[in-house]
Amino acid sequence: MPYIKSDKRQPIDELLISITEHISQLPLEEQDGALNYMITKLLKSVYTPSYFNYNRAVGLINCIGEEWYRRQIAPYEDKKILENGDV
């Protein structure tokens, strides 16, 4: 997860409120596309074209995926194993 100081989070969180409300109200089949579009636009706005920056962006994307799995999905799967038994 992004371990940034709480005073740095608040301005970002405030900006995200309207975006998350909008995307969560879209039909389910449109939410992933909207998130993909938003993230792509953010990356294109922050990272200017260069191998160095593209490498940074890909590293960021990969770390987000790994951290999401570690913090959100793995605990959920562990809980379901306890509830339903292992494979």
C-alpha positions as CSV (number, residue, x, y, z in Angstrom):
1,M,0.0,0.0,0.0
2,P,1.1,3.5,-0.5
3,Y,2.8,4.5,2.7
4,I,2.7,8.2,2.5
5,K,2.2,10.6,5.4
6,S,-1.4,11.3,6.4
7,D,-1.1,15.0,5.6
8,K,-0.2,14.1,2.0
9,R,-3.2,11.7,1.8
10,Q,-6.0,14.1,2.7
11,P,-5.8,16.3,-0.4
12,I,-5.7,13.3,-2.7
13,D,-8.6,11.6,-0.9
14,E,-10.7,14.7,-1.2
15,L,-10.1,14.8,-5.0
16,L,-10.9,11.1,-5.3
17,I,-14.3,11.4,-3.7
18,S,-16.2,12.5,-6.8
19,I,-14.3,10.1,-9.1
20,T,-15.0,7.1,-6.9
21,E,-18.6,8.0,-6.4
22,H,-19.0,8.4,-10.2
23,I,-17.3,5.1,-11.1
24,S,-19.1,3.1,-8.4
25,Q,-22.5,4.3,-9.7
26,L,-21.7,3.1,-13.3
27,P,-23.1,-0.2,-14.4
28,L,-20.8,-3.0,-13.3
29,E,-19.7,-3.8,-16.9
30,E,-18.5,-0.2,-17.3
31,Q,-16.6,0.2,-14.0
32,D,-13.4,-1.6,-15.1
33,G,-13.1,0.4,-18.3
34,A,-13.6,3.6,-16.4
35,L,-10.9,2.7,-13.9
36,N,-8.6,1.7,-16.7
37,Y,-9.2,5.0,-18.5
38,M,-8.7,7.0,-15.4
39,I,-5.4,5.3,-14.4
40,T,-4.1,5.5,-18.0
41,K,-4.9,9.2,-18.1
42,L,-3.1,9.7,-14.7
43,L,0.0,7.8,-15.9
44,K,0.1,9.7,-19.2
45,S,-0.2,13.0,-17.3
46,V,2.6,12.2,-14.8
47,Y,5.1,10.3,-16.8
48,T,6.6,12.0,-19.8
49,P,7.6,9.7,-22.6
50,S,11.0,8.1,-21.9
51,Y,12.3,4.6,-21.2
52,F,13.1,5.7,-17.7
53,N,9.6,6.9,-17.0
54,Y,7.9,4.0,-18.7
55,N,10.0,1.7,-16.6
56,R,8.9,3.6,-13.4
57,A,5.3,3.4,-14.5
58,V,5.4,-0.4,-15.1
59,G,7.2,-0.9,-11.8
60,L,4.5,1.1,-10.1
61,I,1.7,-0.9,-11.8
62,N,3.3,-4.2,-10.9
63,C,3.8,-3.2,-7.3
64,I,0.2,-2.0,-7.0
65,G,-0.9,-5.5,-8.2
66,E,1.3,-7.3,-5.9
67,E,0.4,-5.2,-2.9
68,W,-3.3,-5.4,-3.7
69,Y,-3.0,-9.2,-3.7
70,R,-1.0,-9.3,-0.5
71,R,-3.2,-6.9,1.5
72,Q,-6.7,-7.6,0.1
73,I,-6.9,-10.9,-1.7
74,A,-4.6,-13.2,0.3
75,P,-6.4,-12.5,3.6
76,Y,-9.8,-13.0,1.9
77,E,-8.6,-16.3,0.5
78,D,-7.3,-17.4,3.9
79,K,-10.6,-16.6,5.5
80,K,-12.5,-18.6,2.9
81,I,-10.1,-21.6,3.5
82,L,-11.0,-21.5,7.2
83,E,-14.7,-21.3,6.3
84,N,-14.9,-23.9,3.5
85,G,-11.7,-26.0,3.9
86,D,-8.7,-26.1,1.7
87,V,-8.6,-27.6,-1.8
